[in-house]
């Protein structure tokens, strides 16, 4: 993720990491990016509860940006 941020000249505070497992959420936190739990994915809601946000379906992401 850090490479993608650098290569894209992106600011962490302007990015979101969408994930469906604990590893996705943890990786976002490690880099300092807000995370979005994709509740429609593979991880259980309990596993990804520490995300900054959560969405029920992909279109819900639009309300966060």
Secondary structure as UniProt FT lines:
FT   HELIX           2..7
FT   TURN            8..9
FT   HELIX           12..14
FT   STRAND          16..19
FT   HELIX           22..31
FT   STRAND          34..38
FT   TURN            39..40
FT   TURN            45..50
FT   STRAND          53..55
FT   HELIX           58..64
//
